[in-house]
């Protein structure tokens, strides 16, 4: 396997800049997930690592070797696409072995490698079938098997599960995680699904507007988001945001005058414009709280309940496992525990 270094990498399509000076070091055997909304540049960055897009500026190195000018076939990486990209006229076994046959690998070795990959992926009974006779999840397994048999230095995944239904996505996430643990392969995985990012990654790279917003372990991004984008993108239901003004004694004052106590922030001036953030599961329903919010909507999800509330015209959500919330009246008493509050400054950056 291999480490991958990305240094000041930029990409432009004519006058349109897509990536702006990306710096990222990926350790040998690490599972990195690039996450962000459509158009943030994550797939473009992956394709540049693969050699499918040229580098406008900066440098990409794989295992200490600069690869900017190398063709994709010379980079010793394998890519798994969203579309599977299987040959429809070939069997599962032939699809998986195709790259090995091109390399003129010995037949006995090909058979052993394909058999081993097929066993790992539960494809052994399907080896003679063609792609049209397979389900979406089975086709994705074949695409992964084709990558595995090559024994590359790194695996690149470009939204591989986005064509699958929710149940299959959940199953395939678990299989990909087990496969990574088994192979110990350096992997870069692109998705816009933050649940995939949270469950799969050793580290998440959150991207927006062609810029890396934050890099860290999944729970680091969840518990200490660097800015409003990361705070709003990571987590489901999304974090609540309430705009207000900072009071130096340690409070955020909402537009209606409601004061929410927060830990003092030395880097904020009196009256500074701030945004208060709190995750829906951290909003407390407290019978003795003097703060009452109007109930706009109740969403039972089976696992829990999402309450859509309004505090003097400011909307926010509460997630609770307490089914008594289904009986909520027109108003519920709420509290914002200070240990779960996040404060962001006028530029949207975390204020510590």
C-alpha positions as CSV (number, residue, x, y, z in Angstrom):
1,X,0.0,0.0,0.0
2,X,1.1,3.6,-0.1
3,X,0.9,7.1,1.4
4,X,-0.5,9.9,-0.8
5,X,0.6,13.6,-0.5
6,X,-1.4,16.4,-2.1
7,X,0.5,19.7,-2.0
8,X,-1.1,23.1,-3.1
9,X,-3.2,21.3,-5.7
10,X,-5.4,23.6,-7.8
11,X,-7.7,22.9,-10.8
12,X,-9.3,25.2,-13.3
13,X,-11.5,24.5,-16.3
14,X,-10.7,27.5,-18.5
15,X,-11.5,30.6,-16.4
16,X,-13.4,28.6,-13.8
17,X,-11.4,27.6,-10.7
18,X,-12.7,24.4,-9.2
19,X,-10.0,23.6,-6.5
20,X,-8.0,26.2,-4.6
21,X,-4.7,25.0,-3.2
22,X,-5.6,21.7,-1.6
23,X,-3.1,20.3,0.9
24,X,-3.6,16.8,2.3
25,X,-1.4,14.0,3.6
26,X,-2.9,10.5,3.6
27,X,-1.1,7.8,5.6
28,X,-0.4,4.3,4.4
29,X,-3.5,2.1,5.0
30,X,-5.7,5.1,6.0
31,X,-9.3,5.4,5.0
32,X,-10.1,9.0,4.0
33,X,-13.5,10.2,3.1
34,X,-13.9,13.4,1.0
35,X,-17.4,14.8,1.8
36,X,-19.3,17.8,0.7
37,X,-22.2,19.0,-1.4
38,X,-22.4,18.5,-5.2
39,X,-19.9,20.8,-7.0
40,X,-17.5,21.2,-4.1
41,X,-14.6,19.6,-6.1
42,X,-14.3,16.3,-4.3
43,X,-14.8,14.1,-7.4
44,X,-12.5,16.3,-9.4
45,X,-9.8,15.9,-6.7
46,X,-10.3,12.1,-6.8
47,X,-10.0,12.0,-10.6
48,X,-6.8,14.1,-10.4
49,X,-5.3,11.5,-8.0
50,X,-6.3,8.8,-10.4
51,X,-4.8,10.6,-13.4
52,X,-8.2,11.1,-15.1
53,X,-7.9,14.9,-14.8
54,X,-4.7,17.0,-15.2
55,X,-3.3,19.1,-12.4
56,X,-3.4,22.9,-13.0
57,X,-1.0,23.7,-10.2
58,X,0.6,21.8,-7.3
59,X,1.8,18.3,-6.9
60,X,0.4,14.8,-6.2
61,X,2.7,12.1,-4.9
62,X,2.0,8.4,-4.4
63,X,4.4,6.5,-2.2
64,X,6.9,9.3,-2.4
65,X,6.8,9.5,-6.2
66,X,5.4,12.5,-8.1
67,X,2.7,11.3,-10.4
68,X,1.4,14.6,-12.0
69,X,2.5,13.5,-15.5
70,X,2.0,9.7,-15.1
71,X,-0.8,8.0,-17.0
72,X,-3.5,6.4,-14.9
73,X,-2.2,2.9,-15.7
74,X,1.2,3.8,-14.3
75,X,0.0,5.0,-10.9
76,X,-0.9,1.6,-9.5
77,X,-4.3,2.6,-8.2
78,X,-7.7,1.1,-8.7
79,X,-10.9,3.1,-9.0
80,X,-14.5,2.0,-8.2
81,X,-17.1,4.1,-10.0
82,X,-20.7,5.0,-9.2
83,X,-21.8,3.5,-12.5
84,X,-20.0,0.1,-11.9
85,X,-18.5,0.2,-15.5
86,X,-18.7,-3.5,-16.0
87,X,-18.4,-5.2,-19.4
88,X,-21.9,-6.4,-20.2
89,X,-20.8,-9.3,-22.5
90,X,-18.4,-10.7,-19.8
91,X,-19.1,-13.0,-16.9
92,X,-18.4,-11.9,-13.3
93,X,-15.1,-13.9,-13.4
94,X,-14.1,-12.4,-16.7
95,X,-14.9,-8.8,-15.5
96,X,-12.8,-9.4,-12.4
97,X,-9.9,-10.9,-14.2
98,X,-9.8,-8.6,-17.2
99,X,-7.0,-6.3,-16.0
100,X,-4.9,-9.3,-15.0
101,X,-5.3,-10.9,-18.4
102,X,-4.1,-7.6,-20.0
103,X,-1.0,-7.9,-17.9
104,X,-0.5,-11.4,-19.1
105,X,-0.6,-12.8,-15.5
106,X,-0.4,-16.5,-15.3
107,X,-3.7,-18.3,-15.6
108,X,-3.3,-20.2,-12.3
109,X,-2.5,-17.0,-10.5
110,X,-5.5,-15.2,-12.0
111,X,-7.8,-18.1,-11.0
112,X,-6.5,-18.0,-7.4
113,X,-6.8,-14.2,-7.1
114,X,-10.3,-14.0,-8.6
115,X,-11.4,-16.9,-6.4
116,X,-10.0,-15.3,-3.3
117,X,-11.7,-11.9,-4.1
118,X,-15.0,-13.6,-4.9
119,X,-15.0,-15.4,-1.6
120,X,-14.3,-12.2,0.3
121,X,-17.2,-10.5,-1.5
122,X,-19.7,-13.3,-1.5
123,X,-19.6,-13.7,-5.3
124,X,-18.5,-17.3,-5.5
125,X,-21.9,-18.6,-6.6
126,X,-22.2,-15.8,-9.3
127,X,-19.0,-16.2,-11.2
128,X,-20.6,-17.3,-14.5
129,X,-23.4,-14.8,-14.5
130,X,-23.3,-11.6,-16.6
131,X,-24.0,-8.1,-15.2
132,X,-27.6,-8.0,-16.5
133,X,-28.4,-11.0,-14.2
134,X,-27.1,-9.3,-11.1
135,X,-28.7,-6.9,-8.6
136,X,-27.2,-3.4,-8.1
137,X,-25.5,-4.5,-4.9
138,X,-24.0,-7.6,-6.7
139,X,-22.7,-5.4,-9.5
140,X,-21.0,-3.1,-7.1
141,X,-19.4,-6.1,-5.4
142,X,-18.0,-7.2,-8.8
143,X,-16.7,-3.7,-9.4
144,X,-14.9,-3.9,-6.0
145,X,-13.6,-7.4,-6.8
146,X,-12.1,-6.1,-10.1
147,X,-10.3,-3.5,-8.1
148,X,-9.1,-5.9,-5.4
149,X,-7.5,-8.5,-7.7
150,X,-5.2,-5.8,-9.0
151,X,-3.7,-5.4,-5.6
152,X,-3.1,-1.7,-6.1
153,X,-1.3,0.8,-3.9
154,X,-4.5,2.6,-3.3
155,X,-8.3,2.3,-3.8
156,X,-10.3,5.3,-5.0
157,X,-14.1,5.2,-4.6
158,X,-16.3,7.7,-6.4
159,X,-19.8,7.7,-4.8
160,X,-20.0,3.9,-5.2
161,X,-23.2,3.4,-3.3
162,X,-25.3,6.3,-4.6
163,X,-27.3,4.1,-7.0
164,X,-28.4,1.7,-4.3
165,X,-31.4,1.8,-2.1
166,X,-31.2,2.6,1.6
167,X,-31.0,-1.0,2.9
168,X,-28.4,-2.0,0.3
169,X,-26.3,1.1,1.1
170,X,-26.3,0.2,4.7
171,X,-25.2,-3.4,3.9
172,X,-22.5,-2.3,1.5
173,X,-21.1,0.3,4.0
174,X,-20.5,-2.5,6.4
175,X,-18.9,-4.7,3.7
176,X,-16.6,-1.9,2.6
177,X,-15.5,-1.3,6.2
178,X,-14.8,-5.0,6.8
179,X,-13.0,-5.2,3.5
180,X,-10.7,-2.3,4.4
181,X,-10.0,-3.9,7.8
182,X,-9.1,-7.1,6.0
183,X,-7.0,-5.6,3.2
184,X,-5.4,-2.7,5.1
185,X,-5.6,-0.7,1.9
186,X,-5.0,3.0,1.5
187,X,-8.5,4.2,0.5
188,X,-10.0,7.5,-0.6
189,X,-13.8,7.6,-0.7
190,X,-15.9,10.4,-2.2
191,X,-19.5,10.9,-1.0
192,X,-22.0,13.6,-0.4
193,X,-23.7,11.4,2.2
194,X,-22.4,12.4,5.7
195,X,-23.7,9.2,7.2
196,X,-21.3,7.3,4.9
197,X,-18.5,9.6,5.9
198,X,-19.2,9.2,9.6
199,X,-19.4,5.4,9.6
200,X,-16.5,4.7,7.2
201,X,-13.7,7.2,7.7
202,X,-10.6,7.2,9.7
203,X,-10.5,10.9,8.9
204,X,-13.1,13.1,7.1
205,X,-12.0,15.8,4.7
206,X,-15.0,18.3,4.6
207,X,-14.9,20.3,1.3
208,X,-16.9,23.3,0.2
209,X,-16.4,25.6,-2.8
210,X,-13.1,23.9,-3.8
211,X,-11.6,24.5,-0.4
212,X,-10.9,22.1,2.5
213,X,-12.9,23.3,5.4
214,X,-11.8,20.8,8.1
215,X,-9.9,17.5,8.4
216,X,-10.3,15.2,11.4
217,X,-11.7,12.1,12.9
218,X,-15.5,11.8,12.4
219,X,-16.4,12.7,16.0
220,X,-13.9,15.6,16.0
221,X,-15.9,17.2,13.2
222,X,-19.2,16.3,14.9
223,X,-18.2,17.6,18.3
224,X,-16.0,20.6,17.3
225,X,-16.9,21.8,13.8
226,X,-14.5,24.5,12.6
227,X,-17.1,26.6,10.9
228,X,-20.8,27.0,10.1
229,X,-20.5,24.9,6.9
230,X,-19.1,21.8,8.7
231,X,-21.5,22.3,11.6
232,X,-24.5,22.3,9.2
233,X,-23.3,19.6,6.9
234,X,-22.2,17.0,9.4
235,X,-25.1,15.5,11.5
236,X,-28.7,14.5,10.8
237,X,-30.9,16.2,11.6
238,X,-28.7,19.2,11.0
239,X,-27.4,21.5,13.7
240,X,-29.8,24.3,14.7
241,X,-28.5,27.9,14.2
242,X,-29.8,31.0,16.0
243,X,-28.4,34.5,15.2
244,X,-27.8,36.9,18.0
245,X,-25.3,39.3,19.7
246,X,-22.6,38.4,22.1
247,X,-22.7,39.7,25.7
248,X,-19.3,39.8,27.4
249,X,-20.5,38.4,30.7
250,X,-21.2,35.1,28.8
251,X,-24.4,35.0,26.9
252,X,-25.9,35.3,23.4
253,X,-28.8,37.7,23.1
254,X,-31.4,36.7,20.5
255,X,-33.2,39.4,18.5
256,X,-36.2,39.2,20.9
257,X,-34.0,39.8,23.9
258,X,-33.9,36.2,25.1
259,X,-30.5,35.5,26.7
260,X,-28.8,32.1,26.2
261,X,-25.9,31.6,28.7
262,X,-22.6,30.5,27.1
263,X,-19.0,30.1,28.3
264,X,-17.1,33.4,27.8
265,X,-15.2,33.9,24.6
266,X,-12.2,36.1,24.9
267,X,-11.9,36.7,21.2
268,X,-15.4,38.2,20.9
269,X,-16.3,41.8,21.5
270,X,-19.4,43.1,23.3
271,X,-22.3,43.2,20.9
272,X,-20.5,41.2,18.2
273,X,-22.7,39.4,15.7
274,X,-22.6,35.7,16.3
275,X,-24.4,32.5,15.5
276,X,-25.4,30.0,18.2
277,X,-25.4,26.4,17.2
278,X,-26.9,23.4,19.0
279,X,-27.6,19.9,17.7
280,X,-31.3,18.8,17.9
281,X,-30.5,15.9,20.2
282,X,-28.9,18.3,22.7
283,X,-31.9,20.6,23.1
284,X,-33.5,19.6,26.4
285,X,-37.2,19.5,27.1
286,X,-37.3,20.6,30.7
287,X,-40.7,21.0,32.5
288,X,-39.4,23.8,34.8
289,X,-37.7,25.9,32.0
290,X,-39.1,29.4,31.6
291,X,-38.3,29.3,27.9
292,X,-41.2,28.0,25.8
293,X,-41.2,27.2,22.1
294,X,-44.2,26.9,19.9
295,X,-44.7,23.5,18.3
296,X,-44.9,23.7,14.5
297,X,-44.7,20.1,13.4
298,X,-44.1,16.6,15.0
299,X,-42.3,14.0,12.9
300,X,-42.3,10.4,14.3
301,X,-39.4,8.4,12.7
302,X,-39.9,5.1,14.5
303,X,-36.5,5.3,16.2
304,X,-37.3,8.8,17.7
305,X,-39.2,11.9,17.3
306,X,-38.3,15.2,15.6
307,X,-40.1,18.3,16.9
308,X,-40.1,21.4,14.7
309,X,-40.3,24.3,17.1
310,X,-40.3,28.1,16.9
311,X,-38.8,30.4,19.6
312,X,-40.3,33.9,18.9
313,X,-40.2,33.3,15.2
314,X,-36.8,31.5,15.2
315,X,-37.2,27.9,13.9
316,X,-35.2,25.0,15.4
317,X,-35.5,21.2,15.8
318,X,-35.4,18.8,18.8
319,X,-34.7,15.1,18.4
320,X,-35.8,12.9,21.3
321,X,-36.3,9.2,22.0
322,X,-39.1,10.0,24.4
323,X,-42.4,9.0,22.8
324,X,-44.3,11.3,25.2
325,X,-43.2,14.1,22.8
326,X,-45.9,12.9,20.5
327,X,-48.4,14.3,23.0
328,X,-46.7,17.7,23.0
329,X,-49.2,20.6,23.3
330,X,-49.0,23.9,21.5
331,X,-45.9,24.9,23.4
332,X,-43.0,23.0,25.1
333,X,-40.5,24.2,27.7
334,X,-36.9,23.9,26.3
335,X,-33.4,24.6,27.5
336,X,-30.1,24.9,25.7
337,X,-27.4,23.3,27.9
338,X,-24.3,25.4,27.8
339,X,-21.9,22.4,27.4
340,X,-23.5,21.6,24.1
341,X,-23.6,25.1,22.6
342,X,-21.3,26.2,19.7
343,X,-20.6,29.8,19.0
344,X,-19.5,31.1,15.5
345,X,-18.3,34.6,14.7
346,X,-19.6,36.9,12.0
347,X,-17.3,35.2,9.4
348,X,-18.8,31.8,10.3
349,X,-15.7,30.5,12.1
350,X,-15.8,28.7,15.5
351,X,-15.3,31.2,18.4
352,X,-13.3,29.6,21.2
